[in-house]
Amino acid sequence: MTETLASPASTDQLPQRRVLANGIVVLVKPNPTADIIAARLFMRGGSGWETAEDAGLTNLLAALLTRGTEKFSSLEIAEQVESVGAGLGTDSATDYMLLSLKTVSADFASLLKLAGEILRSPSFPESELELERKLILQNIRSQREQPMAIAFESLRQLMYGDHPYALPGLGTEESVAKLDQAQLRAYHQRHFRPDNLVISIAGRIDIDEAIAHIESVFGDWVAPSEPLAQLTLPAVSTQPSRIQQEQPTHQAILMLGYLGATVSDPGYASMKVINAYLGNGMSSRLFVELREKQGLAYEVSTFYPTRLEVAPFGAYMGTSPENAAKALKGLHYEVKRLCDAPLSDEEVEATRKKMLGQYLLGKQTNAQVAQVYGWYETLGLGLDFDDAFQAQLEQVNAADIQETAAKYLQKPFVSLVGPQEVLTELESVELA
């Protein structure tokens, strides 16, 4: 199914928000341009609710949602979707679980009804559970052979310690091997309830029509009398440290990590600009300085995902063993330089323009629009955050960036993977 890009005229219709009697939050962004409706059904939750004992539970549950319900088998679900050329899938993340659908407007009501059956009455068939468990375990084992995945996994554990953000989304071999139907059903009963659901829709539909469809599918779903469970997370209290892991590879993986701003922190927008300036694309500082000018990096970039809690900021690169020491010093220097020397106004303006352009391109299709608005609502930011974030980016200046860098980008956590002789050499590299 091809989705036409939104036209400028479609942006004139503002998104609308309503809360139903049973607590479901509905967001609708009308776009009559193409005969496509995309919906994102978010359940607040995610791997942030997991412990070391049940790590991977959210990922497993999301994978099994479409594998059978009280009424339909996995094959029957697939046939209903494919017979009309629609799209339906599930996903899980740190702060939410998600069911996505996309279809032509004539089939939206039937697909939404199927989505309601999947969300409300999954059966978690034992045969499907065992099959999915095998696939997940294979994936976990495969990642143990990938140097970048090893370095990132170790970095996350260093940074977050006992906090759930330290846990791998897939889980561990030990935890996944023990997950069972009883845990899946208990998690589903606790989190899958109407007052924990956000339905975000974009396409050829208006708010009243959307509400009517949603009421017909979910209107009889009554929220339990007990209040929603509240997540209480431990404070992140780790101190910067280093881990080195031997791997017989042809390159060394160097990764620096910092505990960054939450999405509600005043430094959030500045951190996003820092991330874009340092590691977003071939014009970024790390790419230009370490790869183009010095020839040190096979690949080099940064990451800064949006999180409800303290978010990780990381800079990483793959380099040849003979260049590892110089590359590690260079990677740290380029990050630390933001604390010591302000960017020029031209550098800030160019980065802001790039970010705003990419942000707008990320909201071109109905599916992208439904994702953005639903995600913001799930994080508790609201519809206004879409405009507010763009306004925040416009206001970020060189002084803001330097101040934010000085606050968050001081001594790093360090995760290194490579041949033993390289790791031995790197032990003497101090990152002050």
C-alpha positions as CSV (number, residue, x, y, z in Angstrom):
1,M,0.0,0.0,0.0
2,T,1.5,3.3,-1.1
3,E,0.8,6.3,1.1
4,T,0.8,9.8,-0.5
5,L,2.7,12.5,1.2
6,A,0.6,15.0,3.1
7,S,-0.1,18.2,1.1
8,P,0.3,21.7,2.6
9,A,-3.5,22.1,2.5
10,S,-3.9,19.1,4.9
11,T,-1.9,20.8,7.5
12,D,-4.6,23.4,8.0
13,Q,-6.7,20.9,10.0
14,L,-5.4,20.9,13.5
15,P,-5.2,17.7,15.5
16,Q,-7.9,17.2,18.1
17,R,-7.9,15.4,21.4
18,R,-10.8,13.8,23.3
19,V,-11.0,11.5,26.3
20,L,-13.8,8.9,26.3
21,A,-15.8,8.0,29.4
22,N,-13.7,4.9,30.0
23,G,-10.5,6.8,29.9
24,I,-9.3,6.2,26.4
25,V,-7.4,9.2,24.9
26,V,-8.2,9.8,21.2
27,L,-6.1,12.0,19.0
28,V,-7.2,12.6,15.4
29,K,-5.3,14.6,12.7
30,P,-7.6,14.8,9.6
31,N,-5.8,14.6,6.2
32,P,-8.2,14.2,3.3
33,T,-5.5,14.2,0.7
34,A,-5.1,10.4,0.3
35,D,-7.6,7.6,1.0
36,I,-5.5,6.2,3.8
37,I,-6.0,6.0,7.5
38,A,-3.2,5.1,9.9
39,A,-3.7,4.5,13.6
40,R,-1.3,3.9,16.4
41,L,-2.7,2.3,19.6
42,F,-0.3,3.0,22.5
43,M,-0.4,1.2,25.8
44,R,1.6,3.0,28.5
45,G,4.1,0.5,29.9
46,G,7.1,-0.9,28.2
47,S,10.4,-2.5,29.3
48,G,10.8,0.2,31.9
49,W,8.4,-1.9,34.0
50,E,10.6,-5.0,33.9
51,T,13.0,-6.5,36.3
52,A,16.1,-8.7,35.7
53,E,13.9,-11.8,36.4
54,D,11.3,-11.0,33.7
55,A,13.4,-8.9,31.2
56,G,12.1,-9.3,27.7
57,L,8.5,-9.8,28.8
58,T,7.1,-6.7,27.0
59,N,8.9,-7.7,23.8
60,L,7.6,-11.2,24.0
61,L,4.0,-10.0,24.7
62,A,4.1,-7.6,21.8
63,A,5.3,-10.3,19.4
64,L,2.5,-12.7,20.6
65,L,-0.4,-10.2,20.4
66,T,-1.1,-11.1,16.7
67,R,-0.4,-14.8,17.2
68,G,-3.9,-15.7,18.4
69,T,-7.0,-14.4,20.2
70,E,-10.0,-15.9,21.8
71,K,-11.7,-15.8,18.4
72,F,-8.9,-16.0,15.8
73,S,-5.8,-18.0,15.1
74,S,-2.6,-16.3,13.9
75,L,-3.4,-17.5,10.3
76,E,-6.9,-16.0,10.5
77,I,-5.6,-12.7,11.7
78,A,-3.0,-12.6,8.9
79,E,-5.7,-13.5,6.3
80,Q,-8.0,-10.7,7.5
81,V,-5.2,-8.1,7.2
82,E,-3.7,-9.3,3.9
83,S,-7.1,-9.9,2.2
84,V,-7.6,-6.1,2.1
85,G,-4.0,-5.1,1.5
86,A,-3.7,-3.5,4.9
87,G,-0.9,-3.3,7.4
88,L,-0.9,-4.4,11.0
89,G,1.9,-4.9,13.5
90,T,3.1,-4.6,17.0
91,D,6.1,-3.2,18.8
92,S,7.5,-2.5,22.3
93,A,9.8,0.2,23.6
94,T,11.1,1.4,26.9
95,D,8.1,3.5,27.8
96,Y,5.2,1.9,25.8
97,M,3.7,-0.9,23.8
98,L,2.2,-0.3,20.4
99,L,-0.2,-1.8,17.8
100,S,-0.1,-0.1,14.4
101,L,-2.5,-0.4,11.5
102,K,-2.9,1.3,8.1
103,T,-5.6,0.8,5.6
104,V,-7.9,2.5,3.1
105,S,-10.8,4.3,4.7
106,A,-13.4,1.8,3.6
107,D,-11.7,-1.0,5.6
108,F,-10.8,1.1,8.7
109,A,-13.8,0.0,10.8
110,S,-13.1,-3.8,10.2
111,L,-9.4,-3.4,10.9
112,L,-10.1,-1.4,14.1
113,K,-12.4,-4.1,15.2
114,L,-9.7,-6.7,14.7
115,A,-7.2,-4.5,16.6
116,G,-9.7,-4.4,19.5
117,E,-9.9,-8.1,19.5
118,I,-6.1,-8.4,19.5
119,L,-5.6,-5.9,22.3
120,R,-8.4,-7.1,24.6
121,S,-8.4,-10.9,24.1
122,P,-5.0,-12.3,23.2
123,S,-4.7,-16.0,23.9
124,F,-0.9,-16.4,23.9
125,P,-0.9,-19.9,22.4
126,E,1.7,-22.1,23.9
127,S,2.9,-23.3,20.5
128,E,3.4,-19.7,19.3
129,L,5.0,-18.7,22.6
130,E,7.6,-21.5,22.2
131,L,8.3,-20.5,18.6
132,E,8.7,-16.9,19.5
133,R,11.0,-17.8,22.4
134,K,13.3,-19.7,20.1
135,L,13.5,-16.8,17.7
136,I,14.2,-14.3,20.5
137,L,16.9,-16.6,22.0
138,Q,18.5,-16.9,18.6
139,N,18.5,-13.1,18.3
140,I,20.1,-12.7,21.7
141,R,22.9,-15.2,20.8
142,S,23.4,-13.5,17.5
143,Q,23.9,-10.1,19.2
144,R,26.7,-11.6,21.4
145,E,28.7,-12.1,18.2
146,Q,28.3,-8.4,17.1
147,P,31.0,-6.1,18.6
148,M,28.8,-3.0,18.4
149,A,25.9,-4.7,20.2
150,I,28.3,-6.1,22.8
151,A,29.8,-2.6,23.4
152,F,26.3,-1.0,23.7
153,E,25.0,-3.6,26.0
154,S,27.9,-3.2,28.4
155,L,27.7,0.6,28.2
156,R,24.0,0.5,29.1
157,Q,24.7,-1.7,32.1
158,L,27.5,0.5,33.3
159,M,25.4,3.6,33.0
160,Y,22.2,2.4,34.6
161,G,23.2,-0.3,37.1
162,D,20.0,-1.5,38.9
163,H,17.7,0.8,36.9
164,P,15.4,-0.9,34.4
165,Y,16.9,1.1,31.5
166,A,20.0,-1.2,32.0
167,L,18.0,-4.2,30.8
168,P,18.1,-5.3,27.2
169,G,14.8,-5.0,25.4
170,L,15.0,-8.6,24.1
171,G,15.7,-9.8,27.6
172,T,18.5,-12.2,28.6
173,E,18.8,-15.9,27.8
174,E,18.0,-16.7,31.4
175,S,15.0,-14.5,31.7
176,V,13.4,-15.3,28.3
177,A,13.8,-19.1,28.9
178,K,11.6,-18.8,32.0
179,L,8.8,-16.5,30.7
180,D,5.4,-18.2,30.6
181,Q,1.8,-17.7,29.8
182,A,1.0,-16.8,33.4
183,Q,3.4,-13.9,33.4
184,L,2.1,-12.7,30.0
185,R,-1.5,-12.8,31.2
186,A,-0.7,-11.0,34.4
187,Y,1.1,-8.3,32.6
188,H,-1.7,-8.0,30.1
189,Q,-4.3,-7.7,32.8
190,R,-2.3,-5.0,34.6
191,H,-1.5,-2.8,31.7
192,F,-4.1,-3.4,29.0
193,R,-7.1,-1.4,30.2
194,P,-8.9,1.5,28.5
195,D,-7.6,4.2,30.9
196,N,-4.1,3.3,29.8
197,L,-4.7,3.4,26.1
198,V,-3.9,6.2,23.6
199,I,-5.4,5.9,20.1
200,S,-3.8,8.3,17.6
201,I,-5.3,8.4,14.1
202,A,-4.3,10.4,11.0
203,G,-5.9,10.3,7.5
204,R,-9.2,10.7,5.8
205,I,-11.4,10.8,8.9
206,D,-12.7,13.4,11.2
207,I,-12.8,13.4,15.0
208,D,-16.6,12.5,15.2
209,E,-16.3,9.6,12.8
210,A,-13.2,8.3,14.6
211,I,-14.9,8.5,18.0
212,A,-17.9,6.6,16.6
213,H,-15.7,3.8,15.3
214,I,-13.7,3.7,18.6
215,E,-16.9,3.7,20.7
216,S,-18.2,0.7,18.7
217,V,-15.1,-1.3,19.4
218,F,-14.0,-0.1,22.8
219,G,-17.0,1.6,24.3
220,D,-18.0,-1.4,26.4
221,W,-14.5,-1.8,27.8
222,V,-14.7,-0.8,31.4
223,A,-11.7,0.3,33.4
224,P,-11.0,-1.8,36.5
225,S,-11.9,-0.3,39.9
226,E,-8.3,-0.5,41.1
227,P,-6.2,2.5,40.1
228,L,-3.6,2.3,37.4
229,A,-0.3,0.9,38.7
230,Q,2.3,3.6,39.1
231,L,5.9,3.1,38.1
232,T,8.5,4.0,40.8
233,L,12.0,3.7,39.4
234,P,15.2,3.8,41.4
235,A,17.5,6.8,41.0
236,V,20.3,6.4,38.6
237,S,23.3,6.7,40.9
238,T,26.1,5.1,38.9
239,Q,29.5,6.7,38.6
240,P,31.5,6.8,35.3
241,S,33.6,3.7,34.9
242,R,35.1,1.6,32.1
243,I,34.6,-1.9,30.7
244,Q,36.8,-3.7,28.2
245,Q,35.8,-6.9,26.4
246,E,38.0,-9.0,24.2
247,Q,36.6,-9.9,20.8
248,P,38.7,-11.3,17.9
249,T,37.6,-8.6,15.5
250,H,39.3,-6.7,12.7
251,Q,38.3,-3.4,14.3
252,A,38.0,-1.9,17.7
253,I,34.7,-0.5,18.9
254,L,34.9,2.6,21.1
255,M,31.9,3.9,22.9
256,L,31.5,6.8,25.3
257,G,28.3,7.2,27.4
258,Y,26.8,10.1,29.4
259,L,23.6,10.4,31.5
260,G,21.6,13.0,29.6
261,A,18.5,15.1,30.0
262,T,15.0,13.7,30.3
263,V,12.4,14.8,27.8
264,S,11.0,17.3,30.4
265,D,14.4,18.7,31.3
266,P,15.1,22.3,30.2
267,G,18.3,21.0,28.5
268,Y,16.4,18.5,26.3
269,A,16.3,20.6,23.1
270,S,20.0,21.6,23.5
271,M,20.9,18.0,23.9
272,K,19.1,17.2,20.7
273,V,21.1,19.9,18.9
274,I,24.3,18.6,20.4
275,N,23.4,15.1,19.2
276,A,22.7,16.4,15.7
277,Y,25.8,18.6,15.6
278,L,28.2,15.9,16.7
279,G,26.9,12.8,15.0
280,N,24.1,13.3,12.6
281,G,25.2,12.6,9.0
282,M,28.3,13.3,6.9
283,S,28.4,17.0,7.9
284,S,28.6,16.2,11.6
285,R,31.7,17.2,13.6
286,L,32.6,13.6,14.4
287,F,32.3,12.5,10.8
288,V,34.3,15.4,9.4
289,E,37.0,15.5,12.1
290,L,37.6,11.8,12.8
291,R,36.7,10.2,9.5
292,E,37.3,12.7,6.7
293,K,40.2,14.7,8.1
294,Q,42.0,12.1,10.2
295,G,40.9,8.8,8.6
296,L,40.4,7.2,12.0
297,A,36.8,5.9,11.7
298,Y,35.1,3.2,9.7
299,E,31.9,4.5,11.2
300,V,31.2,7.2,13.8
301,S,28.0,8.7,15.2
302,T,26.1,9.6,18.3
303,F,22.7,8.7,19.9
304,Y,20.3,10.4,22.2
305,P,16.9,8.7,22.4
306,T,14.0,10.4,24.1
307,R,13.2,8.9,27.5
308,L,10.8,9.7,30.4
309,E,13.7,9.1,32.7
310,V,17.4,10.0,32.5
311,A,18.3,9.4,28.8
312,P,21.6,8.0,27.5
313,F,23.8,10.1,25.3
314,G,26.5,8.2,23.5
315,A,29.3,8.7,21.0
316,Y,30.8,5.7,19.3
317,M,33.1,4.7,16.5
318,G,34.6,1.6,14.8
319,T,38.3,2.0,14.0
320,S,41.3,-0.1,13.0
321,P,43.3,-1.7,15.9
322,E,46.4,0.3,15.1
323,N,44.4,3.6,15.4
324,A,42.4,2.7,18.5
325,A,44.3,4.8,21.1
326,K,44.4,7.9,18.9
327,A,40.8,7.4,17.9
328,L,39.6,7.1,21.6
329,K,41.4,10.3,22.5
330,G,40.0,12.0,19.4
331,L,36.4,10.9,20.1
332,H,36.6,12.1,23.7
333,Y,38.3,15.4,22.7
334,E,35.5,16.2,20.2
335,V,32.8,15.7,22.8
336,K,34.6,17.5,25.6
337,R,35.4,20.4,23.3
338,L,31.7,21.4,23.4
339,C,32.1,22.0,27.1
340,D,35.2,24.2,26.6
341,A,34.5,26.2,23.5
342,P,31.2,27.6,22.2
343,L,30.0,26.9,18.7
344,S,29.7,29.7,16.3
345,D,26.3,31.2,15.5
346,E,26.7,29.8,12.0
347,E,27.2,26.3,13.3
348,V,24.2,26.5,15.6
349,E,22.0,27.9,12.8
350,A,23.1,25.2,10.3
351,T,22.4,22.4,12.8
352,R,19.0,23.9,13.8
353,K,17.9,24.1,10.2
354,K,19.0,20.5,9.5
355,M,17.1,19.3,12.5
356,L,13.9,21.2,11.7
357,G,14.0,19.9,8.2
358,Q,14.4,16.4,9.3
359,Y,11.7,16.8,11.9
360,L,9.2,18.0,9.3
361,L,10.2,15.2,6.9
362,G,9.5,12.8,9.7
363,K,5.8,13.9,9.7
364,Q,5.0,13.5,6.0
365,T,2.9,10.4,6.0
366,N,-0.3,9.6,8.0
367,A,1.6,6.8,9.8
368,Q,4.4,9.2,10.9
369,V,1.9,11.8,12.1
370,A,-0.1,9.3,14.1
371,Q,3.1,8.0,15.6
372,V,4.4,11.4,16.6
373,Y,1.2,12.7,18.3
374,G,0.5,9.4,20.0
375,W,4.0,9.1,21.3
376,Y,4.0,12.6,22.8
377,E,0.6,11.9,24.5
378,T,1.9,8.6,25.9
379,L,4.9,10.4,27.3
380,G,2.6,12.9,29.0
381,L,3.8,15.8,26.8
382,G,0.5,16.5,25.0
383,L,-0.4,17.7,21.5
384,D,1.2,21.1,22.1
385,F,4.7,19.6,22.4
386,D,4.9,19.2,18.6
387,D,5.0,23.0,18.2
388,A,6.7,23.6,21.5
389,F,9.7,21.4,20.6
390,Q,10.2,23.2,17.3
391,A,10.0,26.5,19.1
392,Q,12.6,25.3,21.6
393,L,14.9,24.3,18.8
394,E,14.6,27.8,17.3
395,Q,15.6,29.3,20.6
396,V,18.7,27.2,21.3
397,N,21.9,29.2,21.1
398,A,25.6,28.7,21.5
399,A,25.5,29.5,25.2
400,D,22.7,27.0,25.8
401,I,24.7,24.3,24.1
402,Q,27.9,25.0,26.0
403,E,26.0,25.1,29.3
404,T,24.2,21.9,28.6
405,A,27.4,20.2,27.5
406,A,29.1,21.3,30.7
407,K,26.3,19.9,32.7
408,Y,26.0,16.5,31.1
409,L,29.1,15.7,29.0
410,Q,31.9,15.6,31.5
411,K,33.6,12.3,32.5
412,P,32.2,9.5,30.4
413,F,31.3,5.9,30.9
414,V,33.6,3.9,28.5
415,S,32.9,0.6,26.7
416,L,35.6,-0.9,24.6
417,V,35.5,-4.1,22.4
418,G,38.4,-5.5,20.4
419,P,41.5,-7.7,20.3
420,Q,43.3,-8.2,23.6
421,E,46.5,-6.4,22.5
422,V,44.4,-3.3,21.6
423,L,42.6,-3.4,24.9
424,T,45.9,-3.6,26.7
425,E,47.1,-0.5,24.9
426,L,43.8,1.4,25.6
427,E,44.2,0.8,29.4
428,S,46.7,3.6,29.5
429,V,44.5,6.1,27.7
430,E,43.1,8.5,30.3
431,L,40.0,10.5,29.6
432,A,40.0,13.4,32.0
